[in-house]
Amino acid sequence: MGEQENEMIGRRRMLLAGISGSVLSAAWLMGILRPVLAAVSAEPSVSRDQALQQLLDGNQRYVRNDAKHPDQRPTADDQHPIAALLSCSDSRVPPEIIFDQGVGSIFVTRVAGNTYNNLVLESLAYAITNLGVRLIVVMGHDQCGAVKAAIKEYPERLAGVMLKNIYPAVREAKGMRGDLLSNAINANAELMAKKLAAEAPFEPLIESGQLKIIAARYALASGRVTLLPDAGSAGDKDV
C-alpha cells in the first residue's frame, strides 16, 4: 500500500472520528438539557420585549454620552440578567458599556466573529434554563477582523473553525449588491441568529413564544446598535 493511499485512509478515519465526536457531543448535550428545557424552570426577571427595550434605551444613553453606569459594584447575590448576548471578542465592543448596563445585567458570550460551537450553545442554554433569560442578541460590528479574514481566505478548505463558521455569510454576501464586508457582517449575525433559533435547545421555546433571538450590529464610530432587518424573525409570537 502506497504512502498516498495510507494518507487518504488516515484522513477518512479522522473525518469519521470528527463526525462521530460531533454527533456524540450533540447527543450528550441534549441528554442533559432536554429535561430542563422542557420546563424552562427559571422565571424571567423581565419579558423578552422589555429586555430588548432596556438594551436599546441603554444604548441610546451611551450614544448621547448620557450613560447612567448602573450597578457597577460586584454582587454576591444571585444573578438575574435580562438578556444573553453573543458578540465578537473585539476589544472595541464591550457589551455592558455600549448598552449602559450594570454588573449582572447581561449574560455575555464573546467569540471572534460572533459565531458559536457546542460550548457557547451550552452557555446560552444555561442562561435560558437557569437564569430566566428570554432574549438572545447576536451582535456583529463594523470592520470585524474575523469577517475580513474569512473573506480573504474564502473558500480555502484548510481554514480553521472560526473562519469556516463565517464562510456561509461570505458566500451569501457575494451575491449581494454593495460593500462585501458590510454585507458579510450583517449576513453573519443574521445567519447565526437563525441557526441558533433552529437548535434543538431553543426551537421549541421560540415556537411557544417563550424566547426571542435577534440579530444586531454595532457601529464603531457612532456607538449605535441597530437591529438588522431579519432581527425579528426568530420568536415573534405574542407571549
C-alpha positions as CSV (number, residue, x, y, z in Angstrom):
1,M,0.0,0.0,0.0
2,G,1.5,3.3,-1.1
3,E,2.0,6.4,1.0
4,Q,-0.7,8.3,-0.8
5,E,-3.3,5.6,-0.1
6,N,-2.2,5.4,3.5
7,E,-2.6,9.2,3.8
8,M,-6.1,9.0,2.3
9,I,-7.2,6.3,4.7
10,G,-5.9,8.3,7.6
11,R,-7.8,11.4,6.5
12,R,-11.0,9.4,6.2
13,R,-10.5,8.0,9.7
14,M,-10.0,11.5,11.1
15,L,-13.1,12.7,9.3
16,L,-15.3,9.8,10.6
17,A,-13.9,10.4,14.1
18,G,-14.8,14.1,13.9
19,I,-18.3,13.3,12.7
20,S,-18.8,10.7,15.4
21,G,-17.5,13.1,18.1
22,S,-19.9,15.8,16.9
23,V,-22.9,13.5,17.0
24,L,-22.0,12.2,20.4
25,S,-21.4,15.7,21.7
26,A,-24.7,16.9,20.4
27,A,-26.5,13.8,21.8
28,W,-24.8,14.3,25.2
29,L,-25.7,18.0,25.2
30,M,-29.4,17.3,24.5
31,G,-29.5,14.4,27.0
32,I,-28.6,16.9,29.8
33,L,-30.6,19.9,28.6
34,R,-33.8,18.3,27.4
35,P,-35.5,17.7,30.8
36,V,-34.7,21.2,32.0
37,L,-35.6,22.9,28.7
38,A,-39.0,21.2,28.7
39,A,-39.9,23.1,31.8
40,V,-37.8,26.3,31.5
41,S,-37.6,26.3,35.3
42,A,-36.1,29.8,35.9
43,E,-38.6,32.6,36.0
44,P,-37.7,35.6,33.8
45,S,-36.8,38.9,35.5
46,V,-38.3,40.8,32.6
47,S,-40.1,39.8,29.4
48,R,-38.2,39.4,26.2
49,D,-39.6,42.7,24.7
50,Q,-38.9,44.6,28.0
51,A,-35.3,43.3,27.9
52,L,-34.8,44.4,24.3
53,Q,-36.2,47.9,25.1
54,Q,-33.9,48.2,28.2
55,L,-30.9,47.4,26.0
56,L,-31.9,49.8,23.3
57,D,-32.6,52.6,25.8
58,G,-29.2,52.0,27.4
59,N,-27.5,52.2,24.0
60,Q,-29.3,55.5,23.3
61,R,-27.9,56.9,26.6
62,Y,-24.5,55.7,25.6
63,V,-24.7,57.3,22.2
64,R,-25.8,60.6,23.7
65,N,-22.9,60.4,26.2
66,D,-25.5,60.3,29.0
67,A,-24.8,56.9,30.4
68,K,-26.0,56.1,33.9
69,H,-23.5,53.4,34.6
70,P,-25.9,51.4,36.9
71,D,-24.9,48.7,39.4
72,Q,-21.1,48.9,38.9
73,R,-20.1,47.1,42.1
74,P,-19.8,43.3,42.1
75,T,-22.5,41.5,43.9
76,A,-22.6,38.1,45.7
77,D,-26.3,37.8,45.2
78,D,-27.8,35.5,42.6
79,Q,-27.6,36.9,39.1
80,H,-30.7,37.8,37.1
81,P,-29.6,39.0,33.7
82,I,-32.2,40.5,31.4
83,A,-30.7,39.1,28.2
84,A,-27.9,37.0,26.8
85,L,-25.5,38.3,24.2
86,L,-23.4,36.5,21.6
87,S,-20.9,39.1,20.4
88,C,-17.4,39.4,18.9
89,S,-14.3,39.3,21.1
90,D,-13.1,42.6,19.6
91,S,-11.9,44.9,22.4
92,R,-13.8,47.8,20.9
93,V,-17.1,46.1,21.5
94,P,-17.7,45.9,25.4
95,P,-21.4,44.9,25.7
96,E,-22.1,46.2,29.2
97,I,-20.7,49.6,28.3
98,I,-22.4,50.1,24.9
99,F,-25.8,49.1,26.4
100,D,-25.2,51.0,29.6
101,Q,-25.9,48.0,31.8
102,G,-24.6,47.1,35.2
103,V,-22.9,44.1,36.7
104,G,-25.2,41.1,36.4
105,S,-27.4,42.6,33.7
106,I,-26.2,40.8,30.6
107,F,-25.1,37.2,30.2
108,V,-22.3,37.6,27.7
109,T,-20.5,35.1,25.4
110,R,-17.8,36.6,23.2
111,V,-16.2,34.8,20.3
112,A,-14.2,36.2,17.4
113,G,-16.7,36.7,14.6
114,N,-19.7,36.2,16.9
115,T,-20.2,32.6,15.8
116,Y,-20.8,29.6,18.1
117,N,-19.9,26.0,18.9
118,N,-21.3,23.5,21.5
119,L,-19.6,25.2,24.4
120,V,-21.2,28.6,23.5
121,L,-24.5,26.8,22.9
122,E,-24.4,25.2,26.3
123,S,-23.6,28.6,27.9
124,L,-26.5,30.3,26.2
125,A,-28.8,27.3,27.2
126,Y,-27.7,27.8,30.8
127,A,-28.8,31.4,30.7
128,I,-32.2,30.4,29.5
129,T,-32.8,27.5,31.8
130,N,-31.1,28.6,35.0
131,L,-31.2,32.4,34.8
132,G,-34.5,33.2,33.3
133,V,-33.2,34.9,30.2
134,R,-35.8,35.2,27.4
135,L,-33.8,37.2,24.8
136,I,-30.6,36.4,23.0
137,V,-29.0,39.0,20.9
138,V,-26.4,38.1,18.2
139,M,-24.4,41.2,17.6
140,G,-21.9,41.9,14.8
141,H,-19.9,45.1,14.4
142,D,-18.2,47.3,11.8
143,Q,-14.8,46.4,10.5
144,C,-14.9,42.9,12.0
145,G,-11.4,41.4,11.7
146,A,-12.7,37.8,11.7
147,V,-15.1,38.5,8.9
148,K,-12.4,40.3,6.9
149,A,-10.2,37.2,7.4
150,A,-13.0,34.9,6.2
151,I,-13.5,37.0,3.1
152,K,-9.8,36.9,2.4
153,E,-9.4,33.1,2.9
154,Y,-12.7,32.0,1.3
155,P,-13.2,29.3,0.1
156,E,-9.9,27.8,1.4
157,R,-10.7,24.4,2.9
158,L,-7.8,24.3,5.3
159,A,-9.1,27.3,7.3
160,G,-9.7,27.0,11.0
161,V,-13.1,26.6,12.6
162,M,-13.5,30.3,13.2
163,L,-13.3,31.2,9.6
164,K,-15.3,28.2,8.4
165,N,-18.2,29.3,10.7
166,I,-18.3,32.6,8.8
167,Y,-18.0,31.2,5.3
168,P,-21.8,30.8,4.8
169,A,-22.2,34.5,5.4
170,V,-19.4,35.3,2.9
171,R,-21.0,33.1,0.4
172,E,-24.3,34.8,0.8
173,A,-22.8,38.3,0.8
174,K,-21.0,37.6,-2.5
175,G,-24.4,37.5,-4.2
176,M,-25.5,40.9,-2.8
177,R,-25.0,44.5,-4.1
178,G,-22.9,46.9,-2.2
179,D,-19.9,46.5,0.1
180,L,-18.9,42.9,0.5
181,L,-17.5,43.3,4.1
182,S,-20.5,45.2,5.3
183,N,-22.9,42.7,3.8
184,A,-21.0,39.8,5.2
185,I,-21.0,41.3,8.7
186,N,-24.8,41.6,8.6
187,A,-25.3,38.2,7.0
188,N,-23.1,36.6,9.6
189,A,-25.1,38.0,12.5
190,E,-28.4,37.2,10.9
191,L,-27.4,33.6,9.9
192,M,-26.1,32.9,13.4
193,A,-29.4,34.1,14.9
194,K,-31.4,31.9,12.6
195,K,-29.1,29.0,13.2
196,L,-29.4,29.4,17.0
197,A,-33.2,29.6,16.6
198,A,-33.2,26.2,14.9
199,E,-31.1,24.5,17.5
200,A,-32.9,21.8,19.5
201,P,-32.4,23.6,22.8
202,F,-34.2,26.7,21.6
203,E,-36.5,25.9,18.8
204,P,-39.4,24.7,21.0
205,L,-39.1,27.7,23.2
206,I,-39.3,30.0,20.2
207,E,-42.3,28.1,18.9
208,S,-44.1,28.5,22.2
209,G,-43.3,32.3,22.3
210,Q,-41.1,32.0,25.4
211,L,-37.8,33.0,23.7
212,K,-36.7,35.5,21.1
213,I,-33.4,35.5,19.2
214,I,-32.4,38.6,17.2
215,A,-29.5,39.9,15.2
216,A,-28.0,43.4,15.6
217,R,-24.9,45.4,14.5
218,Y,-22.7,47.8,16.4
219,A,-21.3,50.9,14.7
220,L,-17.8,51.6,16.0
221,A,-17.8,55.3,15.0
222,S,-21.2,56.3,16.5
223,G,-21.6,53.7,19.2
224,R,-25.1,53.0,17.9
225,V,-26.6,49.5,17.9
226,T,-29.0,48.8,15.1
227,L,-31.4,45.9,14.8
228,L,-30.9,44.1,11.5
229,P,-33.8,43.6,9.0
230,D,-34.3,40.0,9.9
231,A,-33.9,40.7,13.6
232,G,-37.5,39.9,14.5
233,S,-37.7,36.6,12.5
234,A,-36.9,34.3,15.4
235,G,-39.6,34.3,18.0
236,D,-42.1,37.0,17.2
237,K,-45.2,35.2,18.6
238,D,-47.1,37.1,21.2
239,V,-46.5,36.0,24.8
